Amino acid sequence: MRMFRDFGLAQSCERCRLARKQPMQPASAGPEIPKHWSASMKIVTAAQMREIDRRAAEEHAVPSLLLMENAGLKTFAAIVRMLGDVDGRSVLIVSGKGNNGGDGFVVARHLFDRGANVTVAIAADPEEIKGDARINLEIVFKMGHPLPAGRGSRRPW
């Protein structure tokens, strides 16, 4: 359970489950993040994060696309907790071409779905976006979101 808690994938942690005698229920904006989890959050380097992601995928069969979705969903939930209702609010998401950029596309998708006026700025040529980040960018487009601002002026497919 500890490893999955560190990845932010668990629906409840042992401390929460014992306190409530049941798993946490997702909040309307996304999964609730217990206050005591933030105290246990660790700062890692890019290399350490790649290793954590690799282990999650290889040792625990957690697909990398799911890791990206969960990271973006947790960020979205934090934004909603800070701003409240995002309907009609203007939000700028600045994303790169890598997996962190993909997390940003997930956040943009959830904000867009909740009625926010989302601008996605890509700090790279969209044609350079590959893998899971590309999948999430394509989902944003298929939802009807306009082409993101960035160095490229055309869709990457």
C-alpha positions in Angstrom: 0.0 0.0 0.0 2.8 2.4 0.8 4.3 2.2 -2.7 0.9 3.0 -4.3 0.3 5.8 -1.8 3.5 7.4 -2.9 2.4 7.2 -6.5 -0.9 8.8 -5.5 -2.9 5.9 -6.9 -4.5 4.5 -3.8 -8.1 5.3 -3.1 -7.3 5.2 0.5 -4.2 4.9 2.7 -4.0 2.6 5.7 -4.3 5.5 8.1 -7.5 6.8 6.4 -9.0 3.3 6.1 -8.4 2.5 9.7 -9.8 5.8 10.8 -13.0 5.4 8.7 -13.2 1.6 8.5 -13.9 2.1 4.8 -12.2 3.4 1.6 -12.4 7.1 0.8 -15.0 8.2 -1.7 -14.0 10.5 -4.5 -15.1 14.1 -4.1 -17.2 15.6 -7.0 -14.1 17.3 -8.4 -11.9 14.2 -8.1 -10.4 12.1 -5.4 -10.0 13.7 -2.0 -6.4 14.1 -0.9 -6.1 13.6 2.9 -4.3 16.4 4.6 -1.7 14.2 6.2 -0.6 12.9 2.7 1.0 16.3 1.9 3.3 16.0 4.9 4.6 12.7 3.5 5.1 14.0 -0.1 8.7 13.6 -1.3 10.6 15.7 -3.7 12.4 13.6 -6.3 14.7 14.2 -9.3 13.6 13.5 -12.8 15.7 10.4 -12.8 14.1 9.2 -9.6 10.6 9.9 -11.0 11.4 7.9 -14.1 12.5 5.0 -11.9 9.3 5.2 -9.8 7.2 5.3 -13.0 9.2 2.3 -14.4 8.7 0.3 -11.2 5.0 1.1 -11.1 4.6 -0.2 -14.7 6.9 -3.2 -14.5 6.5 -4.4 -11.0 2.9 -3.5 -10.3 1.4 -3.5 -13.8 0.2 0.1 -13.5 0.1 1.4 -17.1 2.0 4.7 -17.7 -1.1 6.3 -19.2 -2.9 5.6 -15.9 0.0 7.2 -13.9 -0.4 10.3 -16.2 -4.2 10.4 -15.7 -3.9 10.2 -12.0 -1.2 12.9 -11.8 -3.4 15.2 -13.9 -6.5 14.4 -12.0 -4.8 15.1 -8.6 -3.6 18.4 -9.9 -7.1 19.2 -11.3 -8.6 18.4 -7.9 -6.1 20.7 -6.1 -7.0 23.5 -8.5 -10.7 23.1 -7.8 -10.0 23.1 -4.1 -8.0 26.3 -4.4 -10.3 28.1 -6.9 -13.7 26.5 -6.3 -16.0 26.3 -9.3 -13.9 26.7 -12.5 -16.9 27.2 -14.8 -16.2 30.3 -16.8 -12.8 30.9 -15.3 -9.8 31.5 -17.5 -6.9 29.1 -17.1 -3.5 28.9 -18.8 -1.8 25.6 -18.9 1.8 25.7 -20.1 3.1 22.2 -21.1 6.2 20.8 -22.6 6.5 17.8 -24.9 7.3 15.2 -22.3 5.3 13.4 -19.6 4.9 16.5 -17.5 3.4 18.1 -20.5 1.0 15.1 -20.8 0.0 15.7 -17.2 -0.8 19.3 -18.2 -3.0 18.0 -21.1 -4.9 15.9 -18.6 -5.5 18.9 -16.3 -6.6 21.0 -19.3 -9.1 18.3 -20.4 -10.7 18.1 -16.9 -10.8 21.9 -16.7 -12.3 22.2 -20.2 -14.8 19.5 -19.3 -15.9 21.6 -16.2 -16.5 24.7 -18.3 -13.2 26.6 -17.8 -11.8 28.8 -20.6 -8.6 26.9 -21.0 -5.6 28.0 -23.1 -2.9 25.4 -23.6 0.5 26.8 -24.5 3.0 24.2 -25.6 6.6 25.1 -25.1 7.7 22.9 -28.0 6.6 22.0 -31.5 3.5 19.8 -31.2 4.9 17.4 -33.7 7.6 16.5 -31.1 5.0 15.3 -28.6 5.0 11.4 -28.4 3.7 8.5 -26.3 1.2 9.1 -23.5 1.5 12.9 -23.7 0.5 12.7 -27.4 -2.5 10.5 -26.5 -3.7 13.1 -24.0 -3.1 15.9 -26.4 -5.2 14.1 -29.0 -8.0 13.6 -26.5 -8.0 17.4 -25.8 -8.4 18.0 -29.5 -11.1 15.4 -29.9 -13.1 17.0 -27.1 -13.3 20.1 -29.4 -10.7 22.2 -27.6 -9.0 24.6 -30.1 -5.4 24.2 -31.2 -3.0 25.0 -28.3 -0.8 28.1 -28.6 2.8 27.1 -29.2 5.7 27.0 -31.6 3.8 24.8 -34.0 0.7 26.1 -35.7 -0.7 22.9 -36.9 -2.0 19.7 -35.3 0.6 17.1 -34.6 -1.2 14.4 -36.7 
